[in-house]
Amino acid sequence: MSDTDDFQSDDWREAGDAVLTALLRRVGESAPRPRLEPTRRVLELLGDPQSAYPVIHITGTNGKTSTSRIAESILRAYGLRTGLMTSPHLVRLNERIMIDGVPISDEALAANWADITPYLQMVDAELIASGDEPLTFFEALTALAFASFADAPVDVAVVEVGMGGEWDSTNVADGQVAVFTPIALDHTTRLGHTVAEIARTKSGIIKPAAAVVSAKQSVEARTEIVRAAELTESTLAHEGDGFDVLASHVAVGGQLITVRGLAGTYTDLFLPLYGTHQAQNAAVAIAAVESFLGAGTQPLVGDLLTEAFATVTSPGRLQLVGIEPTVLVDAAHNPHGALALSDALGEYFDFDEIAVVIGILADKDVPGIVSALAARATRFHVTQSHSERAIPADELADQIADLTSDETTFRFGDLTEALEAAREWAGQAKRRAVVVAGSITLVGEAVAVASASEWMTQ
């Protein structure tokens, strides 16, 4: 049975779901602990699985998951067995730990969880005895991912930072390549109130003599990355200087891009993702893989790169989940991401009117997100996800109405009702569409509703 089949099999489904249930009993991801020692202690007891394979470590504010998935796809095209850790998941936990391009099977997930649980409990006991708090959700998940990759085993792991960098539990691994996607304001209560502070925290993933690859950054962010690279005697390739997107043209189902990499120029690559920001993510991923495979001196094989790009997906990022009418979902949950979504809608689609189904979490910049989307939105269908951090629909609707207008703001206590109303409205005229955005949890729930309702086959 393939990994894909096993992931979907009912035989192990209950055991796979039980892993998430166990993790949810721990302190959640919205309250990470700025510490590395507990994760390091678990992995030490497990024999340091994170040292069994090389790691490409990816941080940033937006674009981390897409960049991670593109880099993993290129490595897999080269015949390497890959591990990929991303977060959060949209529908099921398995999505966060991928082996060779597919979510880890429920059987493997459950087996690896059973293997590490005694060691998690041992460290929990040590932490409690010392007056500290037990391992968090993300700390335990990180240990599970690294152990799963070693069990597979993988040839290389692409690991996305959960939050920040320096004290993120994934930073127990020593990344040979440290990658930075665009850095902007987000999670300010945890990471700092300026771009410089946030970049300083994120630059903590740079290890001695690493290869550092960075997207275009503000002056403040770039200064921090340069400083960290110099202190660790690492090399640094920055978009615009070391590599760049030379061209991007709209194509059916995505775009054709030309990228100047560190070691070669790659022309007319078909990327089945929408948005100039995705072209930039692809350029960063190419530079990261060039750094990993040949220290930035050997061009990638064109046919393998073409093959890798053809199979790239980025769930929850301008993903089509419904037709007749068109329904798109995008995990834009901060102003930078919302602006990228707005620009992509204008450049890659020709909709006359758009209903934006929106839900936002309490620690996010509502005015920044809404103002970016208002340029494309004909109306806002305001709702909330099941996250305990979701802003109540009525409270969010009041804010959006103040930012836009009462006439274009509609309130729904339930996501399904908001979606159905938006689809009914969109179906009443040609060139209307529905876009779901504002929260990753909302997008995940929308993907599940669309799948269950078979919106892609109507």
C-alpha positions as CSV (number, residue, x, y, z in Angstrom):
1,M,0.0,0.0,0.0
2,S,1.4,3.5,-0.9
3,D,1.8,6.2,1.7
4,T,-1.0,8.1,0.0
5,D,-3.4,5.2,0.3
6,D,-2.4,4.5,3.8
7,F,-2.9,8.1,4.8
8,Q,-6.5,7.8,3.6
9,S,-7.2,4.4,4.9
10,D,-9.9,3.9,7.5
11,D,-7.9,1.0,9.1
12,W,-5.4,3.4,10.7
13,R,-7.4,6.6,10.7
14,E,-8.4,6.4,14.3
15,A,-4.8,5.8,15.4
16,G,-3.6,8.7,13.4
17,D,-6.3,11.0,14.8
18,A,-5.4,9.9,18.3
19,V,-1.9,11.5,17.9
20,L,-3.5,14.9,17.3
21,T,-5.7,14.3,20.3
22,A,-2.7,13.6,22.5
23,L,-0.8,16.6,21.2
24,L,-3.8,18.9,21.9
25,R,-3.6,18.1,25.6
26,R,-0.4,20.1,25.6
27,V,0.1,23.8,25.6
28,G,-1.0,25.0,22.2
29,E,1.0,26.6,19.4
30,S,-0.3,30.1,20.1
31,A,1.7,30.1,23.3
32,P,5.2,28.8,22.4
33,R,7.9,28.7,25.0
34,P,11.1,30.5,24.2
35,R,13.3,27.6,25.0
36,L,15.3,24.8,23.2
37,E,16.5,22.6,26.0
38,P,13.4,20.4,26.5
39,T,13.2,19.6,22.8
40,R,17.0,19.0,22.7
41,R,16.6,16.7,25.8
42,V,13.9,14.5,24.1
43,L,16.0,14.2,21.0
44,E,19.1,13.3,23.0
45,L,17.1,10.5,24.6
46,L,16.0,9.4,21.1
47,G,19.6,9.3,19.8
48,D,19.6,12.7,18.1
49,P,17.5,11.8,15.0
50,Q,17.8,15.4,13.7
51,S,21.5,14.7,13.1
52,A,20.9,11.6,10.9
53,Y,20.3,13.7,7.7
54,P,21.1,17.2,6.4
55,V,18.6,19.9,6.9
56,I,17.4,22.9,5.0
57,H,15.9,25.3,7.5
58,I,13.4,27.9,6.4
59,T,12.0,30.9,8.3
60,G,10.3,34.2,7.4
61,T,6.9,35.9,7.8
62,N,5.2,34.9,4.6
63,G,6.0,32.3,1.9
64,K,7.7,29.7,4.2
65,T,5.4,26.8,3.3
66,S,5.4,27.4,-0.4
67,T,9.1,27.9,-0.5
68,S,9.6,24.7,1.5
69,R,7.3,22.7,-0.8
70,I,9.0,23.9,-3.9
71,A,12.5,23.2,-2.5
72,E,11.4,19.7,-1.4
73,S,9.9,19.0,-4.9
74,I,13.2,19.9,-6.6
75,L,15.2,17.7,-4.2
76,R,12.8,14.8,-4.8
77,A,13.2,15.2,-8.6
78,Y,16.9,14.6,-8.0
79,G,16.0,11.2,-6.6
80,L,16.6,12.1,-3.0
81,R,14.2,10.7,-0.4
82,T,12.8,13.8,1.3
83,G,11.3,14.8,4.6
84,L,9.2,17.9,4.8
85,M,7.9,19.6,8.0
86,T,5.5,22.5,7.6
87,S,2.9,24.1,9.8
88,P,0.1,24.5,10.5
89,H,-2.0,21.8,8.9
90,L,-5.2,22.6,7.0
91,V,-7.2,19.5,7.5
92,R,-5.2,16.7,9.2
93,L,-2.0,16.6,11.2
94,N,-0.3,14.2,8.7
95,E,0.1,17.1,6.3
96,R,2.8,18.6,8.6
97,I,5.1,15.6,8.2
98,M,5.6,14.5,4.6
99,I,7.8,11.7,3.4
100,D,8.7,11.7,-0.3
101,G,6.1,14.3,-1.1
102,V,3.1,12.7,0.6
103,P,1.7,13.1,4.1
104,I,3.0,10.5,6.5
105,S,0.7,7.5,6.7
106,D,-1.5,7.1,9.7
107,E,0.2,3.8,10.5
108,A,3.7,5.4,10.5
109,L,2.5,8.5,12.4
110,A,0.9,6.3,15.2
111,A,3.9,4.0,15.3
112,N,6.4,6.8,15.6
113,W,4.3,8.5,18.3
114,A,4.2,5.3,20.3
115,D,8.0,5.1,20.0
116,I,8.6,8.6,21.3
117,T,5.9,8.8,23.9
118,P,7.9,7.3,26.8
119,Y,10.7,9.8,26.2
120,L,8.2,12.7,26.1
121,Q,6.8,11.6,29.4
122,M,10.3,11.2,30.9
123,V,11.1,14.8,29.9
124,D,7.7,16.1,31.1
125,A,8.5,14.6,34.5
126,E,12.0,16.2,34.6
127,L,10.5,19.6,33.6
128,I,7.8,19.4,36.3
129,A,10.3,18.3,38.9
130,S,12.4,21.4,38.1
131,G,9.4,23.7,38.4
132,D,9.0,24.1,34.6
133,E,6.1,23.4,32.3
134,P,5.8,20.1,30.3
135,L,6.6,19.9,26.6
136,T,4.3,22.0,24.4
137,F,2.3,20.8,21.4
138,F,5.0,22.1,19.0
139,E,7.9,20.8,21.0
140,A,6.4,17.3,21.0
141,L,5.5,17.6,17.3
142,T,9.1,18.7,16.4
143,A,10.4,15.6,18.1
144,L,7.9,13.4,16.3
145,A,8.8,14.9,12.9
146,F,12.6,14.5,13.4
147,A,12.1,10.9,14.7
148,S,9.8,10.1,11.7
149,F,12.3,11.4,9.2
150,A,15.0,9.2,10.8
151,D,12.7,6.2,10.7
152,A,11.8,6.6,7.0
153,P,14.8,7.2,6.6
154,V,15.2,10.4,4.5
155,D,18.2,11.7,2.6
156,V,17.4,15.4,3.4
157,A,14.8,17.2,5.5
158,V,13.3,20.6,4.6
159,V,12.1,22.1,7.9
160,E,9.9,25.1,8.3
161,V,10.2,27.1,11.5
162,G,7.1,27.2,13.6
163,M,7.5,30.8,15.0
164,G,10.5,33.0,15.0
165,G,13.7,31.1,14.7
166,E,16.3,31.5,17.5
167,W,14.2,29.7,20.2
168,D,11.8,27.8,17.9
169,S,12.0,24.1,18.8
170,T,13.0,23.2,15.2
171,N,16.2,25.1,15.8
172,V,17.7,22.1,17.6
173,A,18.7,21.0,14.1
174,D,21.7,22.4,12.4
175,G,20.6,23.5,9.0
176,Q,23.3,23.4,6.4
177,V,21.2,25.9,4.5
178,A,19.3,28.7,6.3
179,V,16.6,30.3,4.2
180,F,14.7,33.5,4.8
181,T,11.5,34.4,3.0
182,P,10.2,38.0,3.3
183,I,10.1,39.3,6.9
184,A,7.4,41.7,8.0
185,L,5.4,42.5,11.2
186,D,3.6,39.5,12.6
187,H,3.3,37.8,16.0
188,T,4.6,41.0,17.5
189,T,3.8,40.1,21.1
190,R,6.1,37.1,20.7
191,L,8.8,38.2,18.3
192,G,9.2,42.0,18.7
193,H,7.5,45.2,17.7
194,T,9.8,46.2,14.9
195,V,11.0,44.4,11.7
196,A,14.6,44.6,13.0
197,E,13.6,42.8,16.3
198,I,11.7,40.1,14.4
199,A,14.6,39.6,11.9
200,R,17.0,39.3,14.7
201,T,15.0,36.5,16.3
202,K,14.6,34.7,12.9
203,S,18.3,35.0,12.1
204,G,19.0,32.8,15.0
205,I,18.6,29.8,12.7
206,I,21.9,30.6,11.0
207,K,24.5,28.1,12.2
208,P,28.3,28.3,11.9
209,A,29.5,28.2,8.2
210,A,26.0,27.7,6.9
211,A,24.8,28.8,3.4
212,V,22.3,31.6,3.8
213,V,19.7,32.4,1.2
214,S,17.4,35.3,1.6
215,A,14.4,36.8,-0.3
216,K,14.4,40.6,-0.8
217,Q,14.1,42.2,2.6
218,S,13.7,45.7,4.0
219,V,16.9,47.5,5.0
220,E,16.2,46.7,8.7
221,A,15.7,42.9,8.1
222,R,18.6,42.7,5.7
223,T,21.0,44.3,8.2
224,E,20.1,41.7,10.8
225,I,20.6,38.8,8.5
226,V,23.9,40.2,7.2
227,R,25.1,40.7,10.8
228,A,24.2,37.1,11.8
229,A,25.8,35.7,8.6
230,E,29.0,37.5,9.4
231,L,29.1,36.4,13.0
232,T,28.7,32.8,12.0
233,E,31.1,33.0,9.1
234,S,28.3,31.9,6.7
235,T,27.9,32.7,3.1
236,L,24.9,34.9,2.1
237,A,23.0,35.0,-1.2
238,H,20.4,37.7,-1.4
239,E,17.6,38.0,-4.0
240,G,18.4,40.8,-6.4
241,D,22.1,40.4,-6.0
242,G,22.9,36.7,-6.0
243,F,19.8,35.5,-7.7
244,D,16.5,36.9,-9.1
245,V,13.3,36.5,-10.9
246,L,14.0,37.8,-14.4
247,A,10.5,37.3,-15.9
248,S,7.0,36.2,-14.9
249,H,4.1,35.8,-17.4
250,V,0.6,34.7,-16.8
251,A,-0.2,31.2,-18.1
252,V,-3.1,28.9,-18.0
253,G,-3.1,27.3,-14.5
254,G,-0.2,29.4,-13.3
255,Q,2.8,31.3,-14.7
256,L,5.9,31.0,-16.8
257,I,9.0,32.2,-15.0
258,T,12.6,32.8,-15.8
259,V,15.0,32.7,-12.8
260,R,18.6,33.7,-12.5
261,G,19.9,31.3,-9.9
262,L,23.3,31.2,-8.2
263,A,24.8,29.0,-10.8
264,G,22.6,29.2,-13.8
265,T,19.6,30.8,-15.5
266,Y,16.4,28.7,-15.9
267,T,14.1,29.9,-18.7
268,D,10.3,29.5,-19.1
269,L,9.7,27.2,-16.2
270,F,6.0,26.5,-15.8
271,L,5.0,27.1,-12.1
272,P,1.4,26.0,-11.4
273,L,1.0,28.6,-8.7
274,Y,-0.5,32.1,-9.0
275,G,1.1,35.4,-7.9
276,T,4.4,37.2,-8.4
277,H,5.2,36.3,-4.8
278,Q,5.1,32.6,-5.7
279,A,7.7,33.3,-8.5
280,Q,9.9,34.9,-5.8
281,N,9.3,31.9,-3.5
282,A,10.4,29.7,-6.4
283,A,13.6,31.7,-7.0
284,V,14.5,31.4,-3.3
285,A,13.8,27.7,-3.4
286,I,16.1,27.3,-6.4
287,A,18.9,29.2,-4.8
288,A,18.5,27.1,-1.6
289,V,18.7,23.8,-3.5
290,E,21.7,25.1,-5.5
291,S,23.4,26.0,-2.2
292,F,22.6,22.5,-0.8
293,L,23.5,20.3,-3.9
294,G,26.6,22.2,-5.2
295,A,27.5,25.0,-2.8
296,G,25.9,27.4,-5.3
297,T,28.4,26.5,-8.1
298,Q,26.6,23.9,-10.1
299,P,23.5,24.7,-12.2
300,L,20.5,22.5,-11.6
301,V,19.5,20.1,-14.4
302,G,16.8,21.8,-16.5
303,D,14.7,18.7,-17.1
304,L,14.6,17.8,-13.4
305,L,13.7,21.4,-12.5
306,T,10.9,21.3,-15.1
307,E,9.7,18.0,-13.6
308,A,9.8,19.4,-10.1
309,F,7.9,22.5,-10.9
310,A,5.2,20.7,-12.8
311,T,4.2,18.8,-9.6
312,V,4.4,21.6,-7.1
313,T,1.3,22.3,-5.1
314,S,0.8,24.7,-2.2
315,P,-2.5,23.9,-0.5
316,G,-4.3,26.9,1.0
317,R,-2.3,29.4,-1.1
318,L,-4.6,30.7,-3.9
319,Q,-6.0,27.2,-4.2
320,L,-9.0,26.5,-6.3
321,V,-11.5,24.5,-4.3
322,G,-14.7,25.1,-6.2
323,I,-16.0,25.7,-9.7
324,E,-19.4,27.1,-11.0
325,P,-18.9,29.4,-9.1
326,T,-15.2,29.8,-8.7
327,V,-14.1,29.5,-5.0
328,L,-10.5,30.2,-4.1
329,V,-8.9,29.9,-0.6
330,D,-5.7,31.7,0.5
331,A,-4.0,31.6,3.9
332,A,-3.4,35.4,3.9
333,H,-3.5,36.2,7.7
334,N,-1.4,39.3,7.9
335,P,-1.2,42.6,5.8
336,H,1.9,41.4,3.8
337,G,0.1,38.2,2.8
338,A,-3.2,39.9,2.1
339,L,-1.5,42.4,-0.2
340,A,0.1,39.6,-2.1
341,L,-3.3,38.0,-2.5
342,S,-4.9,41.2,-3.6
343,D,-2.2,41.8,-6.2
344,A,-2.4,38.2,-7.5
345,L,-6.2,38.5,-7.9
346,G,-5.8,41.6,-10.0
347,E,-2.9,40.2,-12.1
348,Y,-4.0,36.5,-12.7
349,F,-7.8,36.6,-12.7
350,D,-10.4,38.7,-14.5
351,F,-13.3,38.7,-12.0
352,D,-15.6,41.6,-12.0
353,E,-16.9,41.1,-8.4
354,I,-15.6,39.1,-5.5
355,A,-17.2,38.0,-2.2
356,V,-14.5,37.7,0.4
357,V,-15.4,35.2,3.2
358,I,-13.3,36.3,6.1
359,G,-12.4,35.3,9.6
360,I,-9.4,36.6,11.6
361,L,-7.7,35.6,14.8
362,A,-7.5,37.9,17.8
363,D,-3.8,38.7,17.6
364,K,-3.8,39.8,14.0
365,D,-3.8,43.2,12.3
366,V,-7.5,43.5,11.2
367,P,-7.2,47.0,9.6
368,G,-4.1,46.0,7.7
369,I,-5.6,42.8,6.4
370,V,-9.0,44.3,5.5
371,S,-7.5,47.4,3.8
372,A,-5.4,45.2,1.5
373,L,-8.4,43.0,0.5
374,A,-10.9,45.9,0.2
375,A,-9.3,46.9,-3.1
376,R,-10.7,43.6,-4.6
377,A,-13.7,42.8,-2.4
378,T,-17.2,43.7,-3.6
379,R,-18.5,42.4,-0.3
380,F,-17.3,40.8,2.9
381,H,-19.0,37.7,4.4
382,V,-17.7,37.9,8.0
383,T,-17.6,34.7,10.0
384,Q,-15.2,32.8,12.4
385,S,-13.4,29.5,12.5
386,H,-13.5,27.1,15.4
387,S,-10.2,28.4,16.8
388,E,-10.5,29.6,20.3
389,R,-8.5,32.6,19.1
390,A,-11.0,33.6,16.5
391,I,-12.5,37.1,16.7
392,P,-16.3,36.6,17.2
393,A,-18.1,37.2,13.9
394,D,-20.1,40.1,15.2
395,E,-17.1,41.9,16.7
396,L,-15.1,41.4,13.5
397,A,-18.0,42.5,11.3
398,D,-18.3,45.7,13.3
399,Q,-14.6,46.4,12.7
400,I,-14.9,45.6,9.0
401,A,-18.0,47.7,8.6
402,D,-16.2,50.7,10.1
403,L,-13.3,50.1,7.7
404,T,-15.5,49.6,4.6
405,S,-19.3,50.1,4.9
406,D,-22.3,48.5,6.5
407,E,-23.9,47.9,3.1
408,T,-21.0,45.6,2.0
409,T,-20.5,43.8,5.3
410,F,-22.6,40.6,6.0
411,R,-22.5,38.6,9.2
412,F,-22.6,34.8,9.6
413,G,-22.1,32.9,12.8
414,D,-21.2,29.7,10.8
415,L,-18.6,29.3,8.1
416,T,-20.8,27.0,6.0
417,E,-23.6,29.6,5.9
418,A,-21.2,32.3,4.9
419,L,-19.8,30.1,2.1
420,E,-23.2,29.0,0.8
421,A,-24.5,32.6,0.8
422,A,-21.3,33.8,-1.0
423,R,-21.6,31.0,-3.6
424,E,-25.3,31.8,-4.2
425,W,-24.4,35.4,-4.8
426,A,-21.5,34.6,-7.1
427,G,-23.7,32.2,-9.1
428,Q,-26.1,35.0,-10.0
429,A,-23.8,36.7,-12.5
430,K,-20.8,35.9,-14.7
431,R,-17.3,36.7,-13.6
432,R,-18.1,36.6,-9.9
433,A,-16.0,34.6,-7.5
434,V,-15.6,33.7,-3.8
435,V,-12.3,34.1,-2.0
436,V,-11.8,32.7,1.6
437,A,-9.0,34.4,3.5
438,G,-7.9,36.0,6.8
439,S,-7.0,32.9,8.9
440,I,-5.3,29.6,8.2
441,T,-7.8,27.8,10.4
442,L,-10.7,29.3,8.5
443,V,-9.1,28.2,5.2
444,G,-8.6,24.7,6.5
445,E,-12.2,24.4,7.5
446,A,-13.3,25.9,4.1
447,V,-11.2,23.3,2.3
448,A,-12.9,20.5,4.2
449,V,-16.4,21.9,3.4
450,A,-15.5,22.2,-0.3
451,S,-14.2,18.7,-0.4
452,A,-17.2,17.2,1.4
453,S,-19.6,19.1,-0.8
454,E,-17.6,18.2,-4.0
455,W,-17.5,21.8,-5.3
456,M,-14.9,20.9,-7.9
457,T,-17.2,18.5,-9.7
458,Q,-20.3,20.6,-10.0
